[in-house]
Amino acid sequence: MTRNVSISYESILQNPGPFTDSEYEYKSAKEVLETSHILVIGAGGLGCEILKDLALSGIKRISVIDMDTIELTNLNRQFLFKEENVGKSKSIIASKVIKDRIKGNLEILPYFNKIQAFNDEFYMQFDMIVCGLDSIEARRWINNKILHLAIDKDIIIPIIDGGTEGFQGSVKLIIPTYSACFECYMPLIPEKITYPLCTLASTPRLPEHCIEWAHQLEWNRVYPGIKFDYDDMNQVEKMYELAKIRAIEFGIEGITKTKTLGVIKNIIPAIASTNSIISGQCCNEVFKFLTGCNPNMKDSLFYNGENGVLCEPDQYLKLPNCPVCSKKIERINLSIEDSDITIEQLAIKIKEIYTLDNPVIMIGNEELYNFKFISETNKTNSLTVREYFSNSEKVSLNIVDKNIENVLNVEVIFS
């Protein structure tokens, strides 16, 4: 079944709202809508909805990035996938299904990779970015990347950030340098649930206790020197086996691979209707921003579906001490002798000074050192600081890590 979407969106453009700008023109609005290039990050539960809604809204050029493959547990809500697609790339399959189902001159390009794999030039080709991510770290990374494109290259790429959590969700319109960035919202994000180590070690009562025991205590004993990577399904399998052994020992039921990954990544079960509502609002804001047929919301909307349907728009001001927007800077002084250390040694020094876990260290918009993907940044690891930065007197670094609430801005001064 295919659908011709032109009738739907053209009628909206031909009948703009009462608060539309006086200079609004139907033809130019339609042209902008059909020529704009939109990047969708994430092709999971929310991402599937976003891709469908954008394509049905008249967008003709879409790219989508997702590093994940399809799992059987995805099929109850990620409606673009079938059982025969299990194990295949989410972005590739989602793109093919959208292209096959929706009639029209639609160009949709999939990228089966992580967002950190792309350079400035890649991101500069897009007119807007829509995020359907379940990772706070990834959302902070793209926020930092796009903000620096605005600051360093004067290229403004608006971000629509969608997020869902059970029966709750949010939509944020982020215009770099003009509105609150994603980092400004970090104080609103609740901390991960933690469990006392004494309970994990001696008296587990819940499946979560067994999983956290395996994660925090048993993993390092059984696999010394191997940092757990929840994107590696082989390691997730091993973690699941450790947790299952613990659960059997104490007569606890309910340990599954999905639950194991959910506890470790702090994933809250997704609800299809929440994804649908948040996606609709995300794409509504994209449509309004590109065409000007109606004003956009102030900058954020919060949805709560636990007791009915409550959608509350709000304006969230920029934080005066936001480390991304306000540029609060930490400083490290390196002597002439210190500048002979390698980039890898500098990264380790920064990690130790600020008690970080697996930080991503960036210079401007480029990744300098990534502790999680060390092999992919090893071309600079062996260079000395003096060689890499040549005759610079100082250099500014941006650091993202799960152990810090905000992006850390560090200025390394050579003295």
C-alpha positions in Angstrom: 0.0 0.0 0.0 1.3 3.4 -0.9 0.1 6.9 -0.1 0.2 10.2 -2.0 1.1 12.7 0.6 1.0 15.9 -1.5 -2.7 16.5 -0.9 -2.2 16.5 2.9 0.6 18.9 3.3 -0.3 21.3 0.4 -3.7 22.0 1.9 -2.0 23.1 5.2 0.5 25.3 3.3 -2.3 26.9 1.3 -4.2 27.8 4.5 -1.6 29.3 7.0 -2.5 30.0 10.6 -3.6 33.4 11.9 -0.2 34.1 13.5 1.8 33.5 10.3 4.3 36.1 9.2 2.8 38.7 6.7 5.6 37.8 4.2 4.6 34.1 4.1 4.2 32.7 0.5 2.8 29.3 -0.3 5.2 28.6 -3.3 8.4 29.4 -1.4 7.2 27.5 1.7 6.5 24.4 -0.5 9.9 24.7 -2.2 11.8 25.0 1.1 9.9 22.0 2.5 10.7 19.8 -0.5 14.3 20.8 -0.9 15.5 20.8 2.7 17.7 18.0 3.8 16.8 16.5 7.2 19.0 14.2 9.3 17.3 11.8 11.6 19.5 10.3 14.3 18.1 7.0 15.6 15.9 4.5 13.9 14.5 2.8 17.0 11.0 3.1 18.5 10.9 6.9 18.2 13.1 7.0 15.1 10.7 4.8 13.1 7.8 7.1 13.9 9.9 10.2 13.0 10.9 8.8 9.6 7.3 7.9 8.8 6.0 11.3 9.9 8.6 13.3 8.0 8.1 11.4 4.8 4.3 11.9 5.1 4.8 15.6 5.8 6.3 16.3 2.4 10.0 16.1 3.2 11.8 14.8 0.1 15.4 14.5 1.4 16.1 12.5 4.5 19.2 10.8 5.9 19.2 8.5 8.9 22.0 7.3 11.2 21.8 4.3 13.5 24.5 2.0 14.7 22.2 -0.8 16.0 20.8 -3.9 14.4 17.2 -5.1 14.7 16.4 -7.4 17.7 13.3 -9.6 18.1 12.2 -7.5 21.1 12.1 -4.4 18.9 9.2 -5.7 16.8 6.3 -4.8 19.1 6.8 -1.1 18.6 9.3 -0.5 15.8 6.7 -1.1 13.1 9.0 -0.7 10.1 10.7 -4.0 10.9 9.6 -7.7 10.5 10.9 -10.9 12.0 12.9 -11.6 8.8 14.8 -8.4 9.4 16.3 -9.5 12.8 20.1 -9.0 12.8 20.1 -6.4 10.0 20.8 -2.7 10.2 18.0 -0.6 11.5 18.8 2.4 9.4 19.1 0.4 6.1 15.8 -1.5 6.6 13.9 1.5 7.9 15.0 3.5 4.8 14.0 0.8 2.4 10.6 0.3 4.0 9.8 4.1 4.0 11.0 4.4 0.4 8.8 1.4 -0.7 5.7 2.5 1.1 5.5 6.2 0.4 4.8 7.4 -3.0 6.7 10.4 -4.4 10.1 11.6 -5.2 11.6 10.7 -1.8 15.4 10.4 -1.3 16.3 8.6 1.9 19.9 7.7 2.7 20.8 5.3 5.5 24.1 5.3 7.5 24.9 2.2 9.6 27.4 3.8 11.9 27.8 5.8 15.1 27.4 9.6 15.0 31.0 10.2 16.1 32.2 8.7 12.8 31.2 11.7 10.8 33.1 15.0 10.3 32.0 18.6 10.2 31.4 18.6 6.4 28.9 15.7 6.8 26.8 17.6 9.4 27.0 20.9 7.5 24.9 19.5 4.6 21.7 19.3 6.7 19.1 22.0 7.2 17.7 20.4 10.4 18.5 17.5 12.7 15.8 15.4 14.5 17.1 13.3 17.3 15.2 10.1 18.4 18.0 8.8 20.7 17.8 6.9 24.0 21.3 7.8 24.9 22.0 10.9 27.0 25.7 10.7 26.0 24.9 10.7 22.3 22.5 13.6 22.6 25.1 15.6 24.5 27.7 14.8 21.8 25.5 16.0 18.9 24.5 19.1 20.8 28.2 19.9 21.4 29.1 19.2 17.8 26.3 21.4 16.3 26.8 24.2 18.8 30.5 24.4 17.8 29.6 24.5 14.1 27.5 27.6 15.0 30.3 29.2 17.0 33.3 28.3 14.8 31.8 28.4 11.3 28.6 30.5 11.7 26.4 27.7 10.5 23.1 27.4 12.3 21.5 23.9 12.2 18.4 23.7 14.4 18.0 20.5 16.4 14.6 19.0 17.3 15.3 16.6 20.3 12.7 14.0 21.1 12.8 11.8 24.1 10.5 9.2 25.7 10.4 7.5 29.0 7.5 5.2 29.7 4.4 7.3 29.6 6.4 10.6 29.6 8.1 12.4 26.8 9.6 15.7 25.7 10.4 17.7 22.6 13.0 20.5 22.5 13.6 23.0 19.8 17.3 23.9 20.0 18.6 26.8 17.9 22.3 26.9 18.5 23.6 30.1 20.3 20.0 31.5 20.4 18.1 29.1 22.7 18.9 26.8 25.5 21.0 23.9 24.3 20.6 20.3 25.4 23.2 20.7 28.1 21.1 23.4 29.7 18.4 20.7 30.3 20.7 18.3 32.1 19.7 19.4 35.6 16.1 18.2 34.7 17.3 14.7 33.9 17.0 12.3 37.0 20.1 10.4 38.2 20.4 6.7 37.5 19.0 4.4 40.2 21.8 3.0 42.3 21.8 0.1 44.8 23.9 -0.3 48.0 27.0 -2.5 47.4 26.2 -4.4 50.7 22.9 -5.4 49.2 24.4 -6.5 45.9 27.2 -8.5 47.7 25.2 -10.2 50.4 21.4 -10.0 50.2 20.1 -9.6 46.7 16.3 -9.7 46.5 15.5 -8.4 43.0 16.7 -9.3 39.4 18.2 -5.8 39.3 20.4 -6.6 42.3 21.8 -9.7 40.5 22.5 -7.7 37.3 24.2 -4.8 39.1 26.2 -7.4 41.1 27.4 -8.9 37.8 28.1 -5.4 36.4 29.8 -3.8 39.3 31.5 -6.6 41.1 31.7 -9.9 39.3 32.7 -8.7 35.8 36.1 -7.3 36.7 36.9 -10.5 38.7 35.9 -12.9 35.8 37.2 -10.7 33.0 40.0 -8.6 34.4 41.2 -5.7 32.2 38.2 -5.9 29.9 36.0 -2.8 30.1 32.4 -3.8 29.6 30.8 -2.5 26.4 27.0 -2.6 26.3 27.1 -2.2 22.5 28.9 -5.5 22.2 26.3 -8.2 22.2 28.8 -10.9 23.0 29.7 -9.1 26.2 26.0 -8.5 27.0 25.5 -12.3 26.7 28.4 -12.9 29.2 26.9 -10.3 31.6 23.5 -12.0 31.4 25.1 -15.4 32.2 26.8 -14.0 35.3 23.6 -12.4 36.5 21.6 -15.6 35.9 24.1 -17.7 38.0 23.6 -15.2 40.8 19.8 -15.3 40.5 19.7 -19.1 40.6 21.9 -19.1 43.7 19.4 -16.9 45.6 16.2 -18.2 44.0 15.4 -15.0 42.1 13.4 -15.1 38.8 13.0 -12.6 36.0 16.6 -12.4 34.6 16.5 -12.0 30.8 19.0 -10.5 28.3 16.7 -7.6 27.6 16.4 -6.8 31.3 20.1 -7.2 31.8 20.8 -4.6 29.1 18.0 -2.4 30.3 19.4 -2.2 33.9 22.9 -1.6 32.7 21.9 1.1 30.3 19.2 2.4 32.6 16.5 1.8 29.9 12.9 2.4 30.8 10.4 0.2 28.8 9.2 2.0 25.7 5.5 2.6 25.0 4.4 2.8 21.4 1.7 5.5 21.9 4.3 7.8 23.7 6.6 7.4 20.7 3.8 8.3 18.3 2.8 11.5 20.2 6.3 12.7 20.7 7.3 12.0 17.0 4.2 13.9 15.8 5.2 16.9 17.8 8.8 16.7 16.6 7.8 16.6 13.0 5.2 19.3 13.5 8.0 21.6 14.7 10.1 20.7 11.7 7.2 21.4 9.3 6.5 24.8 10.9 10.1 25.8 11.2 10.9 25.1 7.5 7.7 26.5 6.0 6.8 29.3 8.4 3.1 28.4 8.0 2.7 28.7 11.8 4.9 29.9 14.6 7.0 27.3 16.5 6.5 26.6 20.1 8.7 28.6 22.5 11.3 25.9 22.8 10.1 22.8 24.7 7.1 20.6 25.3 6.6 18.0 28.0 4.1 15.2 27.7 2.6 13.0 30.5 0.3 10.2 29.6 0.0 8.5 33.0 -3.3 10.2 33.9 -4.9 11.2 30.6 -3.1 13.2 28.0 -1.2 16.3 29.2 1.0 18.3 26.8 2.5 21.4 28.4 4.6 23.8 26.3 7.2 25.8 28.1 10.1 28.2 27.6 13.4 27.0 29.1 16.0 29.7 29.4 19.7 29.2 28.8 21.7 28.4 32.0 24.1 31.2 32.8 26.7 28.6 33.9 26.1 26.1 31.1 29.5 24.7 30.2 28.6 24.5 26.5 26.7 27.8 26.1 28.4 30.0 28.7 31.9 28.6 28.2 32.9 28.1 31.8 36.5 26.9 31.5 38.8 24.6 33.6 42.5 25.1 33.1 45.5 22.8 33.0 49.1 24.2 32.9 51.7 22.1 31.1 55.4 23.0 31.3 57.8 22.7 28.4 58.8 19.3 29.7 55.2 18.1 30.1 54.5 19.0 26.5 56.7 16.0 25.5 54.0 13.6 26.7 51.9 11.8 24.1 48.3 12.6 23.3 47.3 9.3 25.0 49.2 10.3 28.1 47.5 13.7 28.1 44.1 12.0 27.8 44.9 9.7 30.7 46.1 12.7 32.8 42.8 14.5 32.1 40.8 11.4 33.0 42.6 11.1 36.3 42.4 14.8 37.3 38.6 14.9 36.8 37.9 11.3 37.9 36.3 10.3 34.6 35.1 7.0 33.3 35.3 6.7 29.5 35.6 10.3 28.3 35.3 11.5 24.8 37.9 14.4 24.3 37.2 16.8 21.5 39.2 19.7 20.0 36.7 22.0 18.4 34.4 19.7 16.5 36.9 16.9 16.0 37.4 13.9 18.2 40.9 13.9 19.7 40.7 10.8 22.0 37.9 8.4 22.7 38.5 5.9 25.5 35.6 3.8 24.3 37.0 3.5 20.8 40.7 3.8 21.3 41.6 2.0 18.2 39.8 4.5 16.0 41.8 7.4 17.4 45.2 5.7 17.6 46.6 7.6 14.6 47.2 10.5 17.0 47.9 8.6 20.2 51.6 8.3 19.8 52.2 11.9 18.8 53.5 14.2 21.5 51.5 17.2 22.6 54.1 19.5 21.2 54.0 17.7 17.8 50.2 17.7 17.6 49.6 21.3 18.6 52.9 22.6 17.1 53.5 26.1 18.5 50.2 26.8 20.1 50.2 28.6 23.4 47.0 27.1 24.5 44.3 24.7 23.2 40.6 24.3 24.2 39.2 20.8 24.7 35.6 19.7 25.3 35.0 16.5 27.3 31.9 14.4 27.6 31.7 11.6 30.2 28.9 9.8 32.1 30.6 10.8 35.4 30.1 14.5 34.9 26.7 16.2 34.6 27.7 18.6 31.9 30.3 18.9 29.1 33.6 19.9 30.6 35.6 22.6 28.9 39.3 22.4 29.6 41.9 24.9 28.4 45.4 23.4 28.3 48.0 26.2 28.6 51.7 25.6 27.6 54.0 27.6 29.9 
